[in-house]
Structure formats: structure tokens, C-alpha cells
């Protein structure tokens, strides 16, 4: 006898229960006399005979039907009876604590509107299916067999039953069992014969420590809360009405199983209700192996598990599984769940093909308004099976349709894996209007090896499943992952991750990953993201990687990353996009399409200083044993199209070959209306120390480009030459239409430290203003565009001697301005082996101010590059600025300087600060100096002479062991009429002249004539005495012919016209102008 405990809050309940069990002790089976039923009892055993036979149907009617513990009720029917239809009309609950038995293969119907309770000792021994119900009547095509109305109705049908009719608020059905109910190998169960059905239909259905078993058969639990009809189909299955309120179903520490115990197919489980609560319970379907031999039917198909609840389904500490067991042959059935709200807590929904099984896994389909997984819950479709003769052991798919929300927390997992010779299934989450949240949880699909209990390993050979999610918003937080992977040593192929949502966010080290692990053979899957807004924060990552090895028919390449955003993309706090290769495969492409969006990369991870950004690399992998796998592949191309692109606070876009790898760098292509880099941010392409391969190019297309606070765009190489090529750095190409600004020590740079050439730096900005300004206040590194050949020093102190050529620097602009120490520089450092390259600049206006520098030089054994400057308007050098080529080393020649300004002037005002002055020089102390060729309309304020240090003069000098030639072709220059120096504000074409009416004098208005060599006075406070300006005559509209002024040095054309700029300044021109405006100097000017 079981001990029962009563708690204070349930005392009344315990009293009721005690009375119930007392009444149960006097349970009886009695006839109500309406169908000729005869009941003979022998103690607690009841023999049921007679009844009314109609065709294949046998009808019985009972006043009471209860069986005490250890008792039985045996129907002595003829063997040819198909259906035994029994009703209980006395109004008392049927309490079944003993055996119900029938002969042959007849189906048994037992209806009792008052309710049915199966106790701990209840048992069924019938040949057919069992229908236990609290329905009022059993329906036929031509009538009904009712337990409440027309009990004496004589007409009984010969047809099979077609339905069950229930009234409002029908009574419930309860099953109570022992304490080991979830151990299906050690149980006392209510069950039916193999292949038959067990159906419990009432109001509410409750299982408490109970087991229901139908091997290869069907189990249906369901009920109604309002009156309605449940139809019985030809196969004995039940169809519930759609427009009737349904009852609740509760399973507490219980089990429901329809698994096959032979090589046949498993059965089906149906739970249909309003709310379904499953606690510490098990629902199990599928196929097990033959206990005698591993033979079976390849086309065997297990049945499905179906849960349908209009309200909620709450599953706690439970498992719902449909499995093909180890050694089994056949396909698992599906798991289908449809409800308003589905909640799993520490529970699992599983479809699986076990190790050694032959067959396919079943699909899992969930339709719900809301889905919640917590406390390490899981929804999984897996396969560890082996391939059959004509099929693979593939896992099933997972399909989830949610209309409101999906939440997975506390380490919960959606998983699709293959451990065997089959493909993993796909997972599809459709939630266009839903919020999907993964908090510390994951969605994962992998190809994985299986390790048997013996330690033997089954090498997986298959394809991972595709992961597809559509949502209104998708959020990953606190280490959440969406992952698609080929695990170590497998043979297979990764599949794609496809995400589409209005907003997608990753925070606190969350990841979206696609990978090929160490020694795997196969290609990784792609990551495709479509969103209005995409945000990564707090060290989150979107990445594809490969550590794989090449297979017979291909390489172990990483997948591509493609992001399409329409509003904004943000990666902050050390978050990044990445595609790397560590093995014998190529990294994937990273493509961001954001034509109308703002792309922001900001900051670093405060814990490890990793930058936010976009990265692709070829890298080596170190095993746990310390053995190193040498990376051999190509990095991925990085392409970004955006409305604006911003990198700040150390953010980077980087494409590199890491130390010691063999490979090839790929390109970085950026297109945006505006691109800005600030606070030590960078766009980088490099070949690291001892790497073998060529670096990728950087190409930028933009209207406006800004670099500030020590930011940089650079391609470098420290690589070593391969047998068939050099480890060259990539080129930098910038196409800019409006403005380029680099300030605060920011750089454009391409250097070589190894056995390769630096890349070209090309800036195409024909309509743009290009400005380089200032130095880095922390390091004194100037803002610059530079290319160098430089030596590399290892951590050990050993020096790698560089052997290469610096990169050509070419700049085309509307205006180019270098100020406050900014530089354009091309050089060979000391002790290198190499050759300098050229600097080519074309700009309408070119200005160097305040220690600005354009320099090409070599400090070792190699020739320096040339400097060629083309300007159509003016070249200005001011405040100790310099254009220079230099060679320090024997057997080397300095580069030439060529300045083409055929239609412009070279202007060099006197420097106000002490220093070298403004110089154009070539210098080669130990070799042959370069030549200087200047062609301009005028060369003003500078002349040919020695450029000695700190002389404070503006000099043109070509010196060396063998001096270079200086060739100046300038019709107008300082040499004209002996002029020696320009003041700070010289007057020449393009400069402004201010006019005003002098104090009244008794003279007519005259023409303006500036005489002497002094120009306009230096200071605005200097007096303008009447001797300085003479006005003769009146302003008229008459035109006067102008003659050239002949001098010993050439002809000077006097001003023939006057024009007004947009800012109101006045310009004297060398050509006539048609000015129709009213003269501003009145005719009376100068008159008393």
C-alpha cells in the first residue's frame, strides 16, 4: 500500500482522495439491462457475456463499470466481432485498477460521461484498438449509441462507428501510474497490441506517473470543453472540430511511446487540446533495432508526433523524440507542434538517426505565435547514421513559424548536426513580424565525427544544414551564436547562413560564424545578411574561417560574407567582420552593400585592444601539440559600398598575409559619398614578416575623404620572395571628386621591409581639393603621402635587409596644399638594397607652407626617384618649405625635379621664421646630383644659388659630387630689371588690388599706376601719401591701346582689364575685359 502525504493547504483534497480510494474498493461491473449484457462475477473478476450483436458490432450497456485492484473485466466476444461498443449509464466514474480483456482482434469502445480514471494497476489486453471516452454517445451513419438518452432504443447499427459526441464540459480522463513512469524499459503501462491504437477522449486528460504504450500503433489524447463531435476516420484515427473549445492535457512524470520494437515502422502520437502541460515526461516515437538481427525494411516509415494546442504548450524537464535507434533500418517520423505559445524549459525536442542506423531523420515543424526556450533547452535534428544501398542517412529539417516572438535563453540550442554518412537538415525560422532573441544561446549546424563507446571514431561525410531566419528584429546577446561548421577531420561541405530582418543586433561577444575546422576537407558556407539596420557591439563577430586541408577535388575554402543594409551598419567596442584562412584554402569575400546607409566602425575591445573593423587574413594555425599548420591560400576581397563610411578610435579595415604564410593578399574596395578616418584608424593591406606572396590593393572611390588624428591608409610588405614571384605590397588608388583632407599625422603609405616592391599610391582628384596638414603631436610623425624601402628588425634584434623598389606616388588635383610640416615622400632608408620611385603631381594650384616638404631620396645604394610637378596656375612655397631630391651613398644618382607651369607662376615669399628658406634642391654629396628643370610664366622670390642650411633665402640648387643642371624657362622672373626680393604681399596676376578715392584734390580722376619695385606696403597701417598714388584724368568709357613694355630681360604686358571675383576682390588681367557695370570711382574723384 502506498503512503500518501497531506500538506495543510491541500487537506480537503486529501480527504476527497481518501474517500475516492475507499469507494474504489467496492467497485463493480453491472449491466443496466438495455442490451442483454450479462455480467458474472467471481470476486473481483467479471465475465461479460451476451450483449447485442449487429453485424460486426457487439453492443454492451453497463450501469457501473469499475475494476478493483487485482480484478478483471473479460469480454467473452466471438472472434469475428470487429467492434465492442460499451457504455456506462449509471452516472458514476469508472475506476479502472485491474485488467480489461477482450477476445480476438476486436476494437473496444468504453464511454462513460461521468468520467474515467485508470489507476496504478490498470491494464489492457485487447486485440484491437482502445477508445476510452467521456462522450455522451457513439455515432453511426444511421444513428447513435447514447449513454444518456434513449437508452432503450432498439435499433442498433451494423455500420462501423464514425464519431464520438461530447456535451458541454465533459468529464475528464485520468491515468495514474507508478513512480518509474519515464523509464520505458522498466514500466507497468497501459498499452495495446502492436500496430493498434490507444485513444483517450474526454474533457481534460491527465497523466500522473503513467505510461501509455502502443508499439507501432497510434496514441491520441484529446478532448473538448464544449459540445461537439470528434470524427473517426476509416483508419480509426480521430479528427477534432475546429470551432469547438478544447480540453486541457497534462502529463506529469509520465511517458507516451509508439516506438517499434521490431523492424517495422513506429506509430503516431497525437496530443490535441487547449493547453498542454508536459512536466518531467517523455513522448517517444521512431524505430528501434531488431533484437534478433539487424535486418529490416529500408522503406519503413515511423509515425509522427503531433502536438496541437490553441492556447499554450508548456514543456518542462521533458523530452519529445522521434528516433531511428542504433542498428535500426527505416526513416524517423516528423514532430509537429502547433500552438499559440510554446515554452520549453530544460527540455528537448529531438529528431535523430542514431549511430549505425540506416535511414533518414524526421522533420520538426513548429507553428506558434510565441516560442520560448530556457534553461539549456534544445530543438535538434541529428544524424549519426550510415548510408544505405540507395540512400544517405540524412537528418531532418527544422521549420519554425512564429508570428510574435521567439526567445532562447540560458544556453538553449537549435541544432542540426550530422555525425555520419548523411547531410544535416536545414533550419528555417519564419518570423517576418516577430522579434527573435538569442540570449546566451545558439543556432548551430555542423558536420561532426562520432566517437563510439569503444573509442573508435566514425568519420563524418556530409553537408551541414542551411540556417535561414526571417524576422522583424533579430537580437543576439551575451555570447549567443549562429554557427555553421565543419568540425575537425570531417569530410563535407558547409552550408549557408541567411538572415533577413529590419534590424539585427549582436552584443556582448555574440557571433555569427561559418567555419572549416582543422584538418577538415571541404568548403565552408556563406553568410548572407539583409537588414535595414545592423549593429555589432562589445566584441561581437561575424566571421567565416577555414583551417581545412585540400581534398581530391577542391580546396577547403572559407565562405563569403555578404551584408545588404539600407539604413545603418555599426561595429563598435572591438566588434568585427572577418574571413580568415589558416589552412589549405582561401578566405571568403566580405561584401557590404549599403548604398543609402551609413557604415560606422568605432573603437577597440577594452580587454584585449582588438579593433573594431573588417578583416581578412592568411594565417598559420598551431595545434595543441605545438605543431604548426602553415597557411596556404588567398585572403578574401573586402568590398564596401555606402553613403558614408566612418572609421574612428582605432577601427580598421585590414587585409593581410600573416608571418610565415604562403599565399596572396586580396583587394580592399571602398565606395562612398564620404569616407572618414579618425583617431588612429586605418585601412591596411600587408604582407607580414617572412610571408610569401603579394599583398592586395586598396581602391577608394569617394566625393570626400578625411583622415585625422594619426589615421592611415597603407599597404606594406615584409615578405620574402617565392620561387616564381616577389612579395610585393599592394597599390593604393584614391578617386576623389570634391575633397581629400589628411591632418594630425595621418598617412597614405606603401612601404617594403622585405623582398618585394612597395605599391603605387595614386590619387585621382582632378576636381578635388587635396590638403595635407600638420604632424602627430604625440610622435611628431608628419601628415604624409609616402613610400619607402626600409629594413625590418626582428624581436631578436636580427635585421632583415630590404630588397625592393619604393612605390610611385601620383597625385592629380584641382588644388594641392601641404601645410605645417606635411610631406610627400619617396625614399630608400639606409643599408637597404633597392631603388626609389617617382613623385608625380598635377594640380592647378600647388601650395607648400610652413615646413612642408616634397622629397624623393635614397640613403643607401640605389637611385632616387624623380619629382615632377605640373601646375597650370601657381606653385607657392612659403615659410621654409622645400622640394627636394637627395642621395646619400656612392654609386647612386639623385632624382630630377621637373616643374611644369607654362601658364602659371612659381611664387616664394620671404619666410618670416628663421630656417632654410624656401628651396628647390637636388643634393648628392657622394654621387651625381639630379637636374632641375623649371618652366613657368614667372619665377618670383627665388633664384639659383647654394642652398646652405639656415640661410633663410629662397634657393634653387642642384649640387653633388657632380652638380646637376638647372634649366629655368620663365619669361617673367626676379631677374627682370634687377629686382632681388619680393615682399610678403607681391602684386602679380591673380592677386588683388584695392581701390579707393583719395582725399579731395583739385584734380580730375586718373588711371591707377603702381610704380617702383616695392609693391603694396607690407602693413595695413603704413601711410598712403599722395606721392604713392597719382590719379590723372577722369574715369571714362573710352578704350586706350596698351603697349608692351620692353626691358633687357624681356617684355612685360601691362594690365588690360579688370575683373571682380565672387568674394568681391578685384583682379587686374593681362587681357581686355568687357565691364558693363557702373564705375565705382566717380568722375568727381580728386576734385575739390
Secondary structure, 3 states (H helix, E strand, C coil): CCCCCCCHHHHHHHHHHHHHHHHHCCCCEEECCCCCEEEEEECCEEEEEECEEECCEEEEEEEEECECCCCEEEECCCCCCCEEEEEECCCCCEEECCEEEECCCCEEEEECCCCEEECCCCEEECCCCEEEECCCEEEECCEEEECCCCCCCCCCCCCCCCEEEECCCCCCEEEECCCCCCCCCCCCCEEECCCCEEEEEECCEEEECCEEEECCCEEEEEEECCCEEEEECCCCCEECCCCCCECCEEEECCEEECCECCCCCCCEEEEEECCEEEECCEEEEEECCCCCCCCCCCCCECCCEEEEEEEEEEEECCEEEEEECCCCECECCCEEEEEEEEEEECCEEEEEECCCCECCCCCEEEEEEEEEEECCCEEEEEECCCCCCCCCCCCCCEEEEEEEEEEEECCCEEEEEECCCCCCCCEEEEEEEEEEEEECCEEEEEECCEECCCCCEECCEEECCCEEEEEEEEEEECCCEEEEEECCCCEEECCCEEEEEEEEEECCCCEEEEEECCCCECCCCCEEEEEEEEEECCCCEEEEEECCCCECCECCCCCCEEEEEEEEEEEECCCEEEEEECCCCCCCCEEEEEEEEEEEEECECCCCCCECEEEEEECCEECCCCCEECCEEECCCEEEEEEEEEEECCCEEEEEECCCCEEECCCEEEEEEEEEEECCCEEEEEECCCCECCCCCEEEEEEEEEECCCCEEEEEECCCCECCECCCCCCEEEEEEEEEEEECCCEEEEEECCCCCCCCEEEEEEEEEEEEECECCCCCCECEEEEEECCEECCCCCEECCEEECCCEEEEEEEEEEECCCEEEEEECCCCEEECCCEEEEEEEEEEECCCEEEEEECCECCCCCEEEECCCEEEEECCCEEEEEECCCCCECCCEEEEEEEEEEECCCCCCCCCCCEEEEEEEEEECCCEEEEEEEEECCEECCCCCCCCCCEEEEEEEECCCEEEEEEEECCHHHCCCCCCCCCCCCCECCCCCCCCCCCCCCCCCCCCCCCCCCCCCCCCCCCCCCCCCCCCCCCCCCCCEEECCEEECCCCEEEECCCCCEEEECCCCCCCCCCCCCCCCCCC
